[in-house]
Amino acid sequence: MKKIGILHGKERSFPEAFIERVNSKNIEGIIAEPVRIDKVMQGESSGYAVIIDRISQDVPFYRAYLKNAALCGTAVINNPFWWSADEKFFNNCLSTKMDVPVPKTVIVPSTELPTDTSGESFSNLAYPMDWDNIFKYIGFPAYMKPHAGGGWKSVYKVTDKEDFFEKHAETEQLVMMLQEEIIFDEYYRCYCIGGKYVKIMPYEPRNPHHLRYVADFKPDAARYKLMEDIVLRICKYLGYDFNTVELAIRDGVPYAIDFCNPAPDAELTSVGQENFDWVVEAAATFAIEKAQAQVEGADNLTWGEYIKRSANKEVLYK
């Protein structure tokens, strides 16, 4: 029997529906259940062929558990090694090499010194930084957000340099990105599962959170195909099996705004019934595919094109 587990926190609607959908398919030799951890022994199997990870970004113990499981042959969705290394600023940098339009973006150091450091730790950092050229490059208004992590935490709109410095002072030890504002005509949030199943959802980030999926944008066939190609290209290079990509359309051009979301919102109350049904079905289908292909003791993880080309010393971008 091959077990498919889902590792989750306080969310309930997606994990429960996912388990029910996998089991309702009655695939011989496959069963889904919540992951149960009562001990973690080095080099010992987790007992799961597949684990969908929805919470290790917030629980380091779970991330360590998943790495051990992956080493023993579990197909972890998403790859815990890459997820540990990835962050949003790198995603933007990579996109510039993949010909995916992204907002102009810079990173700025934390306003407070990181724990266990002093001013001497920053001998290589110019002070003050070249703020005039940074602000000229980005322009105002702009958005400031953490360079890593998810959700709408510590996100600021800044209107000028004085506003930037005032709000930056609130961010403590966070490393922040300063990003050009894309004034968009349409906006989409796109699920991508298994590097092949794509759901493009009209999305309005200016609405209250519970109304953001209430949007009436209707892309024509050409724009839909363009967005789908961008979503697939991004997830192929990053190697995420389960991700969302946010696209802002300005003058007909899709700009990738946020595309490092390996545990994206899938709660029924926020995404709506139609989107919820789609993500449950696609996730169940893909998890079964991964379980059927899983080989005990082998590397069953998905590795992105960036890592694979780097390991093979190929030209990274063609």
Backbone bond lengths (Angstrom), bond angles and torsions (degrees), N, CA, C in turn:
res aa  C-N    CA-C-N  psi(-1)  N-CA   C-N-CA  omega(-1)  CA-C   N-CA-C  phi
1 M - - - 1.466 - - 1.521 109.96 -
2 K 1.325 117.23 128.16 1.465 121.80 175.32 1.521 108.79 -98.81
3 K 1.340 114.62 127.57 1.460 119.70 -178.48 1.525 110.74 -101.36
4 I 1.322 114.77 136.58 1.458 122.48 171.79 1.519 106.77 -107.93
5 G 1.320 116.94 121.16 1.452 120.75 -179.30 1.516 111.38 -111.65
6 I 1.319 116.88 152.05 1.451 121.48 171.98 1.520 108.23 -122.30
7 L 1.326 115.26 126.88 1.457 123.62 -177.79 1.524 107.20 -104.16
8 H 1.310 117.79 116.56 1.459 119.64 -171.79 1.518 110.75 -144.44
9 G 1.331 114.99 168.05 1.447 121.47 177.86 1.513 110.50 -102.10
10 K 1.344 115.25 -121.69 1.466 118.75 -174.11 1.525 113.83 -81.47
11 E 1.341 117.33 -10.78 1.466 117.72 179.68 1.528 109.82 -66.12
12 R 1.311 115.90 149.47 1.460 120.22 -176.95 1.531 112.62 -129.98
13 S 1.323 118.73 -43.19 1.463 119.27 -169.88 1.528 111.99 -62.20
14 F 1.341 118.10 -46.18 1.468 118.93 -179.19 1.531 112.45 -69.93
15 P 1.334 120.27 -51.11 1.469 118.43 -179.99 1.520 113.59 -56.00
16 E 1.326 116.20 -43.39 1.468 118.76 -178.28 1.524 111.78 -67.42
17 A 1.337 116.88 -41.33 1.469 119.84 179.17 1.523 111.34 -68.90
18 F 1.331 116.85 -36.44 1.462 121.07 178.02 1.524 110.59 -61.52
19 I 1.321 117.00 -49.65 1.468 121.09 -179.61 1.530 110.32 -60.39
20 E 1.319 115.83 -45.55 1.469 119.92 -179.80 1.531 111.30 -61.27
21 R 1.352 116.02 -40.78 1.473 118.96 -177.03 1.526 111.32 -69.50
22 V 1.317 117.85 -43.01 1.469 119.75 178.10 1.522 109.80 -59.39
23 N 1.312 116.97 -48.49 1.470 120.29 -176.57 1.517 112.40 -68.83
24 S 1.340 117.09 -29.89 1.464 119.73 179.75 1.525 112.51 -69.87
25 K 1.329 116.82 -18.17 1.461 119.95 179.25 1.531 111.79 -75.83
26 N 1.321 115.77 -16.69 1.468 121.32 175.11 1.531 112.12 54.08
27 I 1.343 114.98 48.28 1.462 119.81 176.75 1.524 108.56 -80.41
28 E 1.311 116.12 124.30 1.462 120.09 -176.53 1.524 110.74 -58.84
29 G 1.325 115.76 129.94 1.460 121.01 175.29 1.515 114.63 83.34
30 I 1.352 118.62 8.08 1.467 121.35 -177.95 1.523 109.27 -131.07
31 I 1.330 115.42 134.55 1.456 121.27 177.10 1.527 108.45 -140.93
32 A 1.333 117.25 147.50 1.464 122.31 178.05 1.521 109.95 -114.70
33 E 1.338 116.00 148.27 1.456 121.62 -179.71 1.524 109.39 -162.16
34 P 1.322 118.13 163.65 1.465 119.69 170.96 1.528 109.67 -66.01
35 V 1.314 117.38 141.30 1.467 120.04 176.57 1.524 109.18 -64.71
36 R 1.322 115.26 137.38 1.468 120.84 174.78 1.524 107.85 -122.12
37 I 1.328 116.46 127.02 1.462 122.24 -178.82 1.521 108.22 -121.32
38 D 1.344 117.48 116.49 1.455 119.51 175.38 1.521 112.01 -116.46
39 K 1.333 116.41 -10.31 1.468 121.64 173.90 1.530 107.61 -166.73
40 V 1.321 116.06 155.61 1.461 121.60 177.92 1.519 107.63 -133.72
41 M 1.330 116.02 105.31 1.456 122.20 179.81 1.523 109.58 -102.79
42 Q 1.318 116.11 133.70 1.462 119.94 -177.18 1.526 111.24 -57.37
43 G 1.339 114.90 131.65 1.449 120.44 175.00 1.507 115.27 74.34
44 E 1.356 118.12 9.50 1.456 120.24 179.45 1.521 110.35 -107.62
45 S 1.322 115.84 143.16 1.457 122.23 -176.16 1.524 112.11 -61.70
46 S 1.330 115.21 147.36 1.470 120.84 175.61 1.524 111.52 -77.69
47 G 1.333 116.38 -18.74 1.456 120.84 -175.53 1.519 113.62 89.56
48 Y 1.324 116.83 -1.59 1.466 121.20 -179.21 1.525 110.42 -109.25
49 A 1.329 115.65 136.21 1.466 120.35 173.20 1.528 110.21 -75.07
50 V 1.341 115.80 -37.19 1.461 122.85 -178.35 1.528 108.59 -138.11
51 I 1.323 116.51 139.59 1.465 121.36 170.18 1.521 108.17 -130.55
52 I 1.320 116.35 127.03 1.461 121.42 170.42 1.523 107.34 -92.78
53 D 1.320 115.71 121.41 1.461 122.41 -175.40 1.527 110.17 -97.83
54 R 1.331 116.16 120.11 1.461 121.53 179.90 1.531 112.82 -118.64
55 I 1.349 118.26 2.85 1.462 118.64 -168.41 1.524 114.90 -144.44
56 S 1.332 120.33 -11.46 1.472 118.99 -171.70 1.520 113.00 -67.17
57 Q 1.340 117.98 -16.09 1.468 119.72 176.42 1.530 110.89 -63.05
58 D 1.320 116.81 -21.47 1.460 121.51 -179.40 1.521 113.31 -108.13
59 V 1.332 117.25 -9.01 1.468 120.79 -174.89 1.529 108.93 -131.26
60 P 1.329 118.70 96.20 1.470 120.76 -177.96 1.527 113.92 -56.22
61 F 1.331 117.90 -33.25 1.470 120.36 177.12 1.524 110.49 -58.02
62 Y 1.328 116.98 -43.22 1.466 120.57 178.86 1.527 111.23 -65.02
63 R 1.333 117.25 -39.33 1.468 119.29 -179.70 1.526 110.28 -62.38
64 A 1.334 117.56 -41.91 1.466 120.47 177.76 1.529 110.96 -64.51
65 Y 1.335 116.57 -40.84 1.465 121.49 177.25 1.529 110.29 -58.84
66 L 1.326 116.92 -44.42 1.464 120.84 -176.72 1.528 112.35 -67.93
67 K 1.318 117.19 -35.45 1.465 119.56 177.19 1.517 110.56 -64.53
68 N 1.326 116.83 -41.86 1.461 120.22 176.66 1.523 110.80 -63.84
69 A 1.344 116.08 -42.55 1.462 119.90 178.40 1.521 111.00 -60.45
70 A 1.339 116.37 -43.47 1.457 120.28 -179.31 1.524 111.40 -63.25
71 L 1.322 116.86 -39.51 1.466 120.42 178.63 1.522 111.80 -62.57
72 C 1.327 115.80 -25.86 1.467 120.51 -179.37 1.530 112.54 -95.24
73 G 1.333 117.44 3.55 1.459 119.76 172.10 1.511 116.81 115.89
74 T 1.323 118.51 -3.43 1.461 119.53 178.39 1.528 110.21 -70.85
75 A 1.319 116.19 135.98 1.468 121.12 173.02 1.523 107.06 -84.95
76 V 1.328 116.90 99.50 1.456 121.64 -177.77 1.525 109.30 -90.53
77 I 1.303 115.74 129.43 1.462 123.75 179.86 1.533 107.53 -114.98
78 N 1.343 117.89 102.39 1.452 131.12 11.03 1.536 111.81 -99.22
79 N 1.332 115.36 162.21 1.454 122.63 178.80 1.536 110.39 -48.27
80 P 1.349 118.40 114.05 1.468 119.40 -174.52 1.523 113.98 -71.05
81 F 1.333 116.55 -23.65 1.469 119.21 178.81 1.527 110.35 -71.87
82 W 1.327 116.35 -46.59 1.460 119.28 179.70 1.518 110.82 -68.96
83 W 1.311 117.27 -41.48 1.463 120.94 179.59 1.529 110.32 -58.44
84 S 1.339 117.43 -37.72 1.465 121.10 179.02 1.518 111.84 -66.35
85 A 1.327 116.71 -30.98 1.464 120.85 -175.82 1.521 113.12 -89.95
86 D 1.319 117.74 -23.26 1.459 121.88 -170.63 1.522 111.91 -81.14
87 E 1.329 116.02 155.69 1.464 122.29 171.56 1.518 109.00 -158.33
88 K 1.332 114.99 166.74 1.457 120.76 -168.15 1.528 113.26 -67.70
89 F 1.323 118.41 -36.18 1.458 118.67 -179.59 1.526 110.76 -66.11
90 F 1.336 116.56 -40.96 1.468 119.02 175.64 1.524 110.86 -59.27
91 N 1.323 117.08 -41.13 1.466 120.10 178.47 1.522 111.03 -56.29
92 N 1.331 116.39 -44.49 1.457 119.56 178.33 1.527 111.45 -63.45
93 C 1.330 115.83 -43.05 1.463 119.70 178.48 1.523 111.19 -59.86
94 L 1.336 116.64 -45.11 1.455 121.03 179.79 1.520 111.34 -62.63
95 S 1.322 116.71 -38.14 1.467 120.24 -178.76 1.520 112.21 -62.43
96 T 1.330 116.93 -33.07 1.467 118.82 177.93 1.525 111.26 -64.78
97 K 1.322 117.00 -22.92 1.469 121.34 178.87 1.528 111.82 -90.43
98 M 1.338 116.77 -13.40 1.468 121.55 -178.70 1.517 112.09 -102.51
99 D 1.329 117.04 5.74 1.464 121.93 -177.18 1.522 112.41 60.85
100 V 1.332 116.27 35.94 1.459 121.77 172.54 1.532 107.17 -102.69
101 P 1.327 118.59 119.26 1.464 119.66 -179.46 1.527 111.65 -62.11
102 V 1.330 116.14 132.43 1.463 122.72 176.54 1.527 108.41 -137.14
103 P 1.330 117.90 156.72 1.462 119.76 175.84 1.529 111.01 -63.59
104 K 1.325 116.66 151.08 1.460 120.32 172.47 1.528 108.15 -59.94
105 T 1.333 116.13 132.22 1.463 120.12 -171.66 1.519 110.56 -143.73
106 V 1.324 116.79 140.66 1.466 122.86 171.31 1.524 107.76 -132.13
107 I 1.334 116.07 161.54 1.466 119.33 169.29 1.515 108.28 -108.84
108 V 1.329 114.05 150.75 1.460 120.29 177.49 1.522 108.26 -128.56
109 P 1.334 117.46 145.26 1.468 119.93 -177.53 1.522 111.62 -68.08
110 S 1.316 114.60 159.79 1.463 119.35 -179.41 1.522 110.45 -63.37
111 T 1.304 115.14 148.10 1.470 120.15 -179.72 1.526 111.71 -72.85
112 E 1.346 117.37 -27.81 1.460 121.72 174.86 1.525 109.47 -106.52
113 L 1.315 116.10 148.37 1.459 119.70 178.12 1.525 110.26 -66.44
114 P 1.332 117.76 136.14 1.463 119.19 175.88 1.524 111.37 -59.41
115 T 1.311 115.74 151.85 1.459 121.31 178.80 1.522 110.46 -53.75
116 D 1.339 116.14 139.29 1.469 123.99 178.64 1.525 112.95 69.78
117 T 1.333 117.52 21.40 1.459 120.69 173.14 1.524 108.92 -123.23
118 S 1.328 115.28 166.50 1.457 122.38 175.18 1.515 107.80 -137.60
119 G 1.325 116.30 179.37 1.459 119.35 177.52 1.517 112.35 -57.30
120 E 1.341 116.66 -31.01 1.470 120.18 179.80 1.525 112.29 -67.36
121 S 1.326 117.12 -19.22 1.469 120.47 178.39 1.523 111.36 -70.64
122 F 1.338 117.17 -13.38 1.459 121.19 -173.57 1.528 111.76 -115.91
123 S 1.334 115.51 40.57 1.464 120.49 -178.78 1.516 112.94 -61.15
124 N 1.341 116.60 -25.46 1.463 120.51 -176.67 1.521 113.79 -92.77
125 L 1.322 116.67 -2.26 1.463 120.16 -176.55 1.524 109.68 -98.48
126 A 1.341 115.75 123.62 1.459 120.38 178.87 1.530 110.34 -66.49
127 Y 1.321 115.28 142.19 1.467 119.31 176.19 1.518 108.70 -138.78
128 P 1.326 118.59 122.92 1.471 124.46 -2.76 1.523 111.24 -75.22
129 M 1.317 116.54 162.07 1.461 120.37 174.56 1.529 109.24 -70.40
130 D 1.317 115.15 169.33 1.468 120.47 -177.54 1.536 109.11 -80.45
131 W 1.337 114.75 67.72 1.456 119.85 -173.58 1.527 112.49 -61.15
132 D 1.327 117.48 -37.21 1.473 119.45 -176.75 1.525 110.91 -59.26
133 N 1.335 116.40 -45.69 1.468 119.36 -179.59 1.520 111.89 -73.72
134 I 1.326 117.21 -32.21 1.465 119.71 175.55 1.528 110.20 -62.45
135 F 1.334 116.88 -47.30 1.463 120.62 -178.90 1.526 111.53 -68.41
136 K 1.322 116.29 -34.80 1.469 119.56 177.71 1.533 110.40 -65.48
137 Y 1.317 116.86 -39.18 1.469 122.02 -179.53 1.527 111.59 -67.54
138 I 1.329 117.33 -44.44 1.466 121.76 -175.85 1.520 111.42 -81.61
139 G 1.329 117.28 -44.15 1.459 121.38 -174.47 1.518 111.52 80.58
140 F 1.327 115.18 165.18 1.467 121.91 176.58 1.521 109.03 -126.11
141 P 1.344 117.77 150.00 1.468 126.68 -3.07 1.523 111.62 -68.12
142 A 1.329 115.47 161.75 1.461 121.73 -178.69 1.519 108.42 -143.95
143 Y 1.324 115.30 172.22 1.466 120.59 176.99 1.525 109.61 -117.26
144 M 1.305 115.27 140.20 1.459 122.23 176.02 1.524 107.75 -118.45
145 K 1.316 115.68 129.75 1.461 120.89 -177.12 1.524 109.02 -149.73
146 P 1.339 118.81 158.34 1.464 120.66 178.03 1.527 111.75 -60.61
147 H 1.332 115.42 144.93 1.468 119.32 -177.91 1.524 111.96 -76.21
148 A 1.331 116.93 -10.26 1.463 121.53 178.88 1.519 108.01 -143.76
149 G 1.330 115.82 160.22 1.463 119.96 179.45 1.511 111.36 99.25
150 G 1.326 115.74 175.93 1.461 120.54 -174.69 1.507 112.31 -130.15
151 G 1.321 114.48 -178.22 1.454 120.53 179.91 1.518 111.94 75.64
152 W 1.321 115.20 -178.16 1.467 121.70 -179.33 1.522 109.63 -100.05
153 K 1.330 116.08 49.62 1.455 121.17 -179.81 1.525 109.37 -95.44
154 S 1.329 116.53 135.41 1.470 122.86 175.15 1.525 112.44 55.41
155 V 1.328 115.80 40.36 1.471 121.31 176.26 1.531 108.17 -101.88
156 Y 1.324 115.69 129.40 1.453 121.00 -176.45 1.531 110.16 -127.62
157 K 1.321 116.23 143.32 1.455 121.05 164.53 1.518 107.00 -97.54
158 V 1.339 116.91 128.10 1.466 121.09 -178.88 1.523 108.91 -117.84
159 T 1.326 115.95 137.61 1.464 121.22 -171.45 1.514 113.88 -100.56
160 D 1.334 117.43 -23.53 1.461 121.23 179.06 1.522 108.09 -162.10
161 K 1.329 117.15 -179.67 1.463 118.90 -173.94 1.526 112.27 -66.84
162 E 1.332 117.46 -35.02 1.459 119.44 177.87 1.530 110.51 -64.53
163 D 1.320 116.30 -41.52 1.456 121.11 177.39 1.524 110.50 -63.95
164 F 1.332 116.60 -39.92 1.466 120.50 177.53 1.518 111.02 -58.76
165 F 1.324 117.52 -51.89 1.469 120.07 -176.72 1.527 111.42 -63.75
166 E 1.322 117.08 -36.71 1.455 120.45 179.17 1.524 111.02 -64.88
167 K 1.343 116.90 -44.57 1.462 120.00 -178.53 1.529 112.10 -77.17
168 H 1.328 116.21 -33.38 1.466 119.48 177.37 1.525 110.62 -61.09
169 A 1.321 116.75 -33.58 1.466 120.78 179.67 1.522 112.35 -63.89
170 E 1.335 117.52 -18.83 1.460 121.65 -179.90 1.529 113.18 -84.51
171 T 1.324 117.48 -9.79 1.470 120.59 -168.40 1.528 114.13 -90.37
172 E 1.336 116.83 -1.56 1.457 122.99 172.74 1.532 111.86 54.04
173 Q 1.344 118.33 -117.33 1.460 120.34 -174.49 1.530 113.45 -95.56
174 L 1.312 117.69 7.66 1.462 119.96 179.51 1.526 111.04 -72.79
175 V 1.320 116.01 135.91 1.465 120.92 168.70 1.521 106.68 -84.21
176 M 1.312 117.18 125.60 1.459 121.03 -171.30 1.524 111.74 -111.64
177 M 1.323 114.80 151.57 1.458 122.15 168.26 1.519 108.40 -100.97
178 L 1.326 115.55 140.46 1.463 121.35 169.39 1.512 106.25 -110.23
179 Q 1.330 116.14 126.54 1.460 120.29 -167.63 1.526 111.09 -133.31
180 E 1.318 113.75 137.19 1.459 121.29 175.64 1.531 110.67 -54.11
181 E 1.314 116.42 139.22 1.459 120.20 173.56 1.528 109.60 -78.96
182 I 1.323 115.90 127.51 1.463 121.07 173.89 1.528 107.03 -100.73
183 I 1.326 115.99 109.10 1.456 120.13 176.79 1.523 106.86 -81.81
184 F 1.320 115.52 108.32 1.458 120.39 -166.93 1.521 111.98 -103.01
185 D 1.329 113.53 156.01 1.466 121.76 173.20 1.524 110.86 -92.02
186 E 1.320 115.85 -35.56 1.458 122.46 179.24 1.521 108.05 -142.13
187 Y 1.336 115.56 158.30 1.461 120.12 -178.04 1.526 107.93 -143.62
188 Y 1.325 115.98 140.81 1.461 121.10 -177.72 1.528 110.19 -137.53
189 R 1.308 114.89 142.29 1.470 122.17 171.94 1.520 105.98 -114.03
190 C 1.312 116.97 127.23 1.467 121.03 -168.10 1.526 110.89 -123.82
191 Y 1.315 116.99 117.30 1.461 120.61 169.90 1.527 109.47 -71.78
192 C 1.321 115.60 142.50 1.468 120.65 169.29 1.520 106.90 -136.15
193 I 1.322 116.03 120.13 1.464 121.85 -177.79 1.517 109.44 -123.96
194 G 1.330 114.52 129.97 1.454 119.98 178.57 1.511 114.48 70.01
195 G 1.314 116.69 13.31 1.460 119.82 -178.73 1.510 113.72 67.65
196 K 1.361 116.93 14.68 1.466 118.97 -177.16 1.522 113.63 -147.94
197 Y 1.328 118.23 -26.73 1.462 120.73 179.78 1.533 108.42 -94.92
198 V 1.326 116.77 119.55 1.464 121.59 -175.32 1.522 109.97 -124.89
199 K 1.321 115.94 133.75 1.457 123.06 174.97 1.519 107.85 -125.36
200 I 1.331 117.06 113.18 1.456 122.07 -179.34 1.517 108.54 -95.75
201 M 1.339 115.65 118.02 1.456 121.81 -172.44 1.522 110.51 -116.04
202 P 1.320 119.09 121.55 1.466 120.07 171.42 1.523 109.50 -56.23
203 Y 1.326 115.71 138.81 1.462 120.72 -171.20 1.521 108.06 -147.81
204 E 1.318 116.76 139.68 1.467 120.24 -179.83 1.533 108.87 -125.77
205 P 1.355 116.96 93.36 1.466 119.80 -175.51 1.524 113.71 -67.28
206 R 1.329 117.33 -12.15 1.466 119.44 178.57 1.530 111.96 -83.12
207 N 1.332 117.23 -9.97 1.461 121.05 176.55 1.528 110.74 -80.04
208 P 1.336 117.77 161.10 1.471 119.48 169.45 1.526 109.62 -55.21
209 H 1.333 115.87 153.67 1.467 119.90 -170.93 1.525 112.69 -52.03
210 H 1.324 117.79 -43.65 1.468 120.49 -174.45 1.527 112.84 -74.08
211 L 1.344 117.33 -6.24 1.469 121.08 -180.00 1.532 113.00 -116.09
212 R 1.306 116.80 9.64 1.467 118.44 -173.92 1.524 113.51 -68.83
213 Y 1.316 117.49 -26.04 1.465 119.48 177.47 1.525 111.93 -88.02
214 V 1.315 116.27 4.33 1.460 120.61 175.47 1.526 106.95 -94.25
215 A 1.324 115.78 89.14 1.465 122.33 -177.85 1.515 108.02 -145.74
216 D 1.322 116.56 146.46 1.463 119.28 -174.47 1.527 112.67 -111.40
217 F 1.347 117.03 26.33 1.461 119.38 175.53 1.537 109.17 -65.16
218 K 1.325 116.45 136.59 1.472 120.88 -177.60 1.530 109.19 -132.93
219 P 1.329 117.73 92.85 1.462 119.99 -179.01 1.524 111.41 -70.36
220 D 1.342 115.75 142.76 1.459 118.44 174.56 1.530 108.98 -76.00
221 A 1.319 116.71 176.57 1.469 121.15 -173.46 1.529 112.03 -61.15
222 A 1.331 116.44 -39.33 1.467 119.98 -177.95 1.523 110.86 -66.97
223 R 1.342 116.47 -44.00 1.462 118.62 -179.50 1.522 110.60 -68.88
224 Y 1.319 117.01 -38.09 1.459 120.34 177.67 1.532 110.03 -58.51
225 K 1.327 116.19 -45.74 1.472 120.17 -179.28 1.521 110.78 -64.97
226 L 1.325 117.64 -39.91 1.462 121.06 178.40 1.524 110.41 -61.63
227 M 1.331 117.12 -45.68 1.462 120.41 179.73 1.525 111.11 -65.55
228 E 1.322 116.80 -42.24 1.464 120.44 179.00 1.525 110.66 -59.75
229 D 1.327 117.00 -42.93 1.469 120.66 179.77 1.525 111.02 -62.88
230 I 1.329 117.51 -40.61 1.462 121.02 179.28 1.527 110.50 -65.09
231 V 1.319 116.81 -44.47 1.467 121.30 179.96 1.534 110.38 -60.31
232 L 1.313 116.63 -46.63 1.466 120.44 -179.75 1.526 111.76 -65.28
233 R 1.322 116.94 -38.65 1.467 120.64 179.86 1.524 110.36 -64.61
234 I 1.325 116.65 -45.67 1.465 120.61 179.73 1.527 110.78 -60.58
235 C 1.330 116.84 -49.75 1.464 119.76 -176.42 1.524 112.13 -69.30
236 K 1.315 117.40 -30.03 1.461 121.00 175.41 1.520 110.44 -63.99
237 Y 1.328 117.42 -46.08 1.464 120.35 -178.18 1.522 111.72 -70.70
238 L 1.331 117.77 -37.76 1.455 120.39 -179.79 1.524 112.60 -80.14
239 G 1.322 116.73 -26.78 1.463 119.94 177.98 1.510 114.65 82.13
240 Y 1.335 116.60 25.20 1.463 119.09 178.66 1.524 110.85 -88.06
241 D 1.342 115.52 130.64 1.460 121.78 175.77 1.524 111.56 -82.59
242 F 1.326 116.74 -23.15 1.459 122.18 -174.72 1.524 106.08 -142.67
243 N 1.321 116.97 111.84 1.456 120.08 -172.02 1.520 109.11 -157.85
244 T 1.324 116.71 160.57 1.457 120.15 165.72 1.515 109.04 -123.64
245 V 1.321 114.46 146.37 1.460 123.41 178.02 1.523 107.35 -121.36
246 E 1.325 116.87 129.33 1.460 120.91 177.44 1.531 109.13 -103.39
247 L 1.325 114.96 129.45 1.467 121.94 -177.21 1.522 109.87 -122.66
248 A 1.325 115.41 127.52 1.464 121.99 175.61 1.525 108.09 -107.11
249 I 1.317 116.81 127.55 1.464 120.87 -177.90 1.525 109.12 -95.49
250 R 1.323 116.18 117.11 1.460 122.01 175.41 1.520 108.58 -124.16
251 D 1.315 116.41 120.29 1.473 122.07 -179.15 1.526 111.25 53.46
252 G 1.328 115.72 38.86 1.457 121.02 177.47 1.510 115.14 81.67
253 V 1.336 117.92 -1.81 1.468 121.79 -177.51 1.531 109.45 -104.00
254 P 1.344 118.55 124.47 1.471 120.81 176.54 1.537 110.33 -79.00
255 Y 1.319 116.74 120.87 1.460 122.99 174.66 1.529 108.52 -102.03
256 A 1.321 116.46 128.41 1.457 120.94 176.22 1.523 108.24 -77.44
257 I 1.330 116.75 116.71 1.454 122.05 -174.17 1.521 111.82 -98.28
258 D 1.302 116.70 -44.67 1.461 121.39 -175.88 1.519 106.75 -148.92
259 F 1.322 117.01 117.65 1.465 118.25 -172.62 1.523 111.81 -145.84
260 C 1.331 115.40 26.34 1.463 121.24 171.51 1.520 106.51 -119.96
261 N 1.344 116.14 76.70 1.464 122.90 -175.73 1.524 109.81 -129.90
262 P 1.341 117.99 66.83 1.466 120.46 -173.77 1.530 114.79 -72.72
263 A 1.329 118.15 -7.64 1.476 121.16 171.75 1.524 107.31 -131.19
264 P 1.329 116.97 64.13 1.465 119.99 -171.92 1.524 112.77 -71.03
265 D 1.313 114.43 155.84 1.464 121.63 177.32 1.525 110.07 -54.36
266 A 1.318 115.96 126.81 1.463 120.82 176.20 1.525 110.24 -138.13
267 E 1.322 116.32 24.37 1.457 120.45 179.34 1.527 110.66 -76.24
268 L 1.295 116.31 135.63 1.464 121.91 -178.48 1.524 111.70 -55.00
269 T 1.323 117.52 -42.37 1.458 120.63 -174.93 1.521 113.48 -68.53
270 S 1.329 117.62 -20.09 1.463 118.95 -179.86 1.521 112.95 -102.91
271 V 1.338 118.26 -37.80 1.470 118.77 -175.80 1.521 112.87 -89.70
272 G 1.330 118.35 -16.94 1.462 120.85 -179.53 1.517 112.13 89.35
273 Q 1.327 115.99 158.32 1.460 121.35 -171.86 1.524 113.13 -61.80
274 E 1.338 117.76 -46.57 1.474 119.98 -176.76 1.521 111.26 -61.63
275 N 1.326 117.50 -48.13 1.460 120.67 -179.99 1.525 110.91 -66.27
276 F 1.317 116.23 -38.81 1.468 121.19 178.86 1.525 110.52 -61.02
277 D 1.311 117.21 -47.53 1.468 120.70 -179.85 1.523 110.70 -60.35
278 W 1.333 116.14 -39.49 1.470 119.66 -179.49 1.523 110.86 -64.12
279 V 1.347 117.18 -49.15 1.463 119.72 -174.80 1.524 110.90 -67.84
280 V 1.315 118.28 -34.91 1.468 120.52 176.63 1.528 110.06 -63.18
281 E 1.333 116.10 -47.24 1.470 120.15 -178.74 1.529 111.79 -65.11
282 A 1.332 117.24 -45.07 1.466 120.15 -178.61 1.523 110.79 -66.25
283 A 1.327 117.22 -41.62 1.462 120.18 179.56 1.525 110.95 -65.50
284 A 1.309 117.21 -41.70 1.465 120.16 178.87 1.526 111.15 -63.91
285 T 1.331 116.23 -44.99 1.466 120.58 179.16 1.513 111.51 -59.92
286 F 1.342 116.27 -46.66 1.463 119.70 -177.71 1.516 111.81 -68.71
287 A 1.329 117.75 -40.64 1.462 120.08 179.91 1.530 110.82 -61.79
288 I 1.326 117.21 -38.24 1.466 120.59 177.13 1.528 110.03 -65.74
289 E 1.323 116.72 -42.69 1.473 120.18 176.55 1.531 110.77 -57.84
290 K 1.321 116.64 -44.45 1.470 120.13 179.98 1.530 111.17 -65.34
291 A 1.319 116.99 -39.73 1.463 120.14 179.28 1.522 110.92 -64.34
292 Q 1.323 116.54 -42.04 1.459 120.15 -179.51 1.523 111.77 -65.99
293 A 1.347 116.82 -31.19 1.468 120.80 -178.51 1.529 112.20 -89.34
294 Q 1.330 117.78 -12.11 1.464 121.49 -174.20 1.518 112.19 -65.06
295 V 1.345 115.12 136.90 1.461 122.04 178.25 1.516 107.88 -117.79
296 E 1.306 117.36 121.03 1.462 121.93 -176.47 1.529 110.50 -58.22
297 G 1.334 115.52 131.06 1.457 121.07 177.19 1.518 114.94 82.91
298 A 1.313 117.45 -6.78 1.471 120.94 -179.67 1.527 110.32 -95.00
299 D 1.325 115.72 172.55 1.462 121.08 173.48 1.523 107.30 -83.43
300 N 1.323 116.38 107.53 1.458 121.47 -178.54 1.532 112.77 -107.30
301 L 1.328 116.01 15.93 1.454 121.04 -179.89 1.528 111.18 -80.57
302 T 1.316 116.09 158.68 1.462 121.74 170.83 1.522 108.05 -93.35
303 W 1.335 115.61 128.58 1.462 121.43 177.13 1.527 108.39 -114.10
304 G 1.310 115.87 134.23 1.453 120.96 -176.55 1.513 113.44 -72.31
305 E 1.310 114.03 161.84 1.462 120.64 -178.63 1.527 111.43 -60.71
306 Y 1.325 116.98 -34.74 1.471 119.79 179.21 1.524 110.30 -60.51
307 I 1.328 117.42 -47.71 1.462 121.35 -179.31 1.520 111.00 -67.42
308 K 1.323 117.07 -43.06 1.470 119.99 -176.62 1.517 111.02 -64.35
309 R 1.322 116.97 -42.92 1.468 119.35 179.66 1.523 111.29 -68.77
310 S 1.330 116.72 -36.26 1.460 120.13 178.28 1.525 110.34 -64.93
311 A 1.338 116.61 -43.52 1.456 120.73 -178.83 1.522 111.23 -64.57
312 N 1.327 116.86 -33.90 1.460 121.15 -178.98 1.515 112.44 -90.60
313 K 1.361 115.71 1.92 1.472 122.04 -179.44 1.522 111.89 56.47
314 E 1.327 114.68 38.31 1.462 119.53 176.05 1.519 109.93 -87.60
315 V 1.336 115.33 166.80 1.452 119.49 169.11 1.533 107.68 -62.85
316 L 1.326 116.37 127.07 1.459 119.06 -171.15 1.505 114.01 -71.66
317 Y 1.331 116.44 -37.03 1.470 118.99 -170.76 1.521 108.38 -128.50
318 K 1.319 115.68 124.61 1.461 121.47 179.61 1.515 108.83 -127.65
